[in-house]
Amino acid sequence: MKHQFENSNSTWVRYSRYEWETAANGKEYLTAGVDAKPEIYDPLKVYEDLVLSALYIGRLGMSKAEDSIIKEAIKAFAEKYGLFGLMTALPTTAEFLNYEAVYLPKNHFIKAETMKCEDYLSLFFPFNKPDVRKKDANVSWEIADDKEMMALALTMDERPMAVNLCFQRNYAEEYEWLKQQFIDWAFNASTTYLYYADKEFLGDDSKQLMRQSMAAFGGNAPTYHIALLDKPTLVWDFHSLLLGIQMTLSFMLTDEHKPLRVCKKCSKFFVASRPSAVFCSPRCKNQFNVYKNRAKSKDSEE
């Protein structure tokens, strides 16, 4: 997988602390704490841990865990990796502020195919809206009274303005949207695993349903540009953390050498060190064998 995106513009921002806040519309949002400190990092350097952490939360959602447990897990995820950047992941382009409207492919969160830019921005800034001034294709953005946010905006100035807005402290993402995205990833990863693990026991209808589910897995692809370095070099542009997870998960699901598996003992997702591995750790392997041997002893006694 590393080779696929060896050259990428994938830096992202995470804050030291996030908080759940309820907006005037009654919905809960995750947003950076007032005194939280931003940090720039490259999520692709920790892509395996990133994807496995996302799948863990998705499994919590699939198993109908209490919202308080899921919220705590999502908060911890954000403090380690940042918010998804849903605002730039959903539209057809991260440069949507340069257009008259935001154009949206089919997704689980917004039914409208187009929205006014102002209305779209309000979905992700439910508490304090940024000072974005738009007239036709001309867009300007001003930051006042926050030197830390000014410095961050200048540091990330090469990114599209909408991406830069995702890095600001008052940017927020809705809990139900976050939870659903985690569940979607875990569902598709589980579908892939079960399809091949139980293939000989599945009926044709079940197999077809699984194929259709996986065919719908996807979304916007990263853009790219060619950089004239020591040679012409293809550089991938990831304009959201969500897209980075989506693409790396896709490659992990199709990796024949280090496949994504579900542990036979604890049922957690793990990256197998070899194609034949079925346990996430020696501990799980030992516990499984102990349980298996006890079961055999009990059967022989009976």
ChimeraX attribute file (.defattr): number of C-alpha atoms within 10 A of each C-alpha:
attribute: neighborCount
match mode: 1-to-1
recipient: residues
	/A:1	17
	/A:2	11
	/A:3	6
	/A:4	10
	/A:5	17
	/A:6	13
	/A:7	15
	/A:8	17
	/A:9	18
	/A:10	20
	/A:11	18
	/A:12	25
	/A:13	24
	/A:14	22
	/A:15	23
	/A:16	16
	/A:17	19
	/A:18	25
	/A:19	19
	/A:20	18
	/A:21	19
	/A:22	15
	/A:23	13
	/A:24	9
	/A:25	7
	/A:26	8
	/A:27	12
	/A:28	18
	/A:29	23
	/A:30	22
	/A:31	26
	/A:32	27
	/A:33	16
	/A:34	11
	/A:35	11
	/A:36	15
	/A:37	14
	/A:38	20
	/A:39	14
	/A:40	16
	/A:41	15
	/A:42	15
	/A:43	20
	/A:44	22
	/A:45	13
	/A:46	11
	/A:47	18
	/A:48	19
	/A:49	14
	/A:50	20
	/A:51	22
	/A:52	19
	/A:53	19
	/A:54	21
	/A:55	25
	/A:56	19
	/A:57	25
	/A:58	25
	/A:59	22
	/A:60	19
	/A:61	22
	/A:62	16
	/A:63	10
	/A:64	10
	/A:65	12
	/A:66	10
	/A:67	14
	/A:68	9
	/A:69	12
	/A:70	19
	/A:71	19
	/A:72	14
	/A:73	17
	/A:74	24
	/A:75	20
	/A:76	15
	/A:77	18
	/A:78	22
	/A:79	20
	/A:80	17
	/A:81	23
	/A:82	28
	/A:83	28
	/A:84	22
	/A:85	25
	/A:86	23
	/A:87	23
	/A:88	25
	/A:89	23
	/A:90	23
	/A:91	20
	/A:92	15
	/A:93	21
	/A:94	21
	/A:95	16
	/A:96	19
	/A:97	24
	/A:98	19
	/A:99	17
	/A:100	16
	/A:101	18
	/A:102	24
	/A:103	17
	/A:104	17
	/A:105	14
	/A:106	12
	/A:107	12
	/A:108	10
	/A:109	13
	/A:110	14
	/A:111	10
	/A:112	12
	/A:113	13
	/A:114	15
	/A:115	15
	/A:116	13
	/A:117	17
	/A:118	15
	/A:119	11
	/A:120	15
	/A:121	20
	/A:122	15
	/A:123	15
	/A:124	22
	/A:125	20
	/A:126	21
	/A:127	17
	/A:128	12
	/A:129	14
	/A:130	17
	/A:131	11
	/A:132	15
	/A:133	13
	/A:134	16
	/A:135	10
	/A:136	11
	/A:137	11
	/A:138	11
	/A:139	13
	/A:140	11
	/A:141	11
	/A:142	9
	/A:143	13
	/A:144	9
	/A:145	7
	/A:146	9
	/A:147	10
	/A:148	12
	/A:149	18
	/A:150	14
	/A:151	11
	/A:152	17
	/A:153	19
	/A:154	11
	/A:155	12
	/A:156	18
	/A:157	12
	/A:158	10
	/A:159	19
	/A:160	17
	/A:161	21
	/A:162	19
	/A:163	24
	/A:164	21
	/A:165	24
	/A:166	25
	/A:167	25
	/A:168	21
	/A:169	23
	/A:170	19
	/A:171	25
	/A:172	30
	/A:173	22
	/A:174	20
	/A:175	20
	/A:176	14
	/A:177	15
	/A:178	19
	/A:179	19
	/A:180	16
	/A:181	21
	/A:182	22
	/A:183	22
	/A:184	18
	/A:185	24
	/A:186	24
	/A:187	19
	/A:188	20
	/A:189	23
	/A:190	17
	/A:191	18
	/A:192	19
	/A:193	18
	/A:194	15
	/A:195	16
	/A:196	12
	/A:197	13
	/A:198	10
	/A:199	13
	/A:200	8
	/A:201	11
	/A:202	14
	/A:203	9
	/A:204	10
	/A:205	9
	/A:206	13
	/A:207	17
	/A:208	12
	/A:209	12
	/A:210	16
	/A:211	15
	/A:212	11
	/A:213	14
	/A:214	15
	/A:215	9
	/A:216	9
	/A:217	14
	/A:218	12
	/A:219	16
	/A:220	14
	/A:221	17
	/A:222	16
	/A:223	13
	/A:224	14
	/A:225	12
	/A:226	11
	/A:227	12
	/A:228	9
	/A:229	8
	/A:230	6
	/A:231	8
	/A:232	9
	/A:233	12
	/A:234	16
	/A:235	17
	/A:236	19
	/A:237	20
	/A:238	24
	/A:239	30
	/A:240	24
	/A:241	24
	/A:242	19
	/A:243	24
	/A:244	24
	/A:245	21
	/A:246	19
	/A:247	20
	/A:248	19
	/A:249	24
	/A:250	17
	/A:251	16
	/A:252	21
	/A:253	18
	/A:254	13
	/A:255	14
	/A:256	12
	/A:257	13
	/A:258	18
	/A:259	20
	/A:260	25
	/A:261	26
	/A:262	22
	/A:263	19
	/A:264	15
	/A:265	18
	/A:266	14
	/A:267	13
	/A:268	15
	/A:269	23
	/A:270	23
	/A:271	24
	/A:272	20
	/A:273	13
	/A:274	11
	/A:275	14
	/A:276	11
	/A:277	17
	/A:278	18
	/A:279	23
	/A:280	21
	/A:281	14
	/A:282	9
	/A:283	11
	/A:284	17
	/A:285	16
	/A:286	13
	/A:287	13
	/A:288	16
	/A:289	13
	/A:290	12
	/A:291	12
	/A:292	12
	/A:293	12
	/A:294	12
	/A:295	11
	/A:296	11
	/A:297	11
	/A:298	10
	/A:299	9
	/A:300	8
	/A:301	6
	/A:302	5
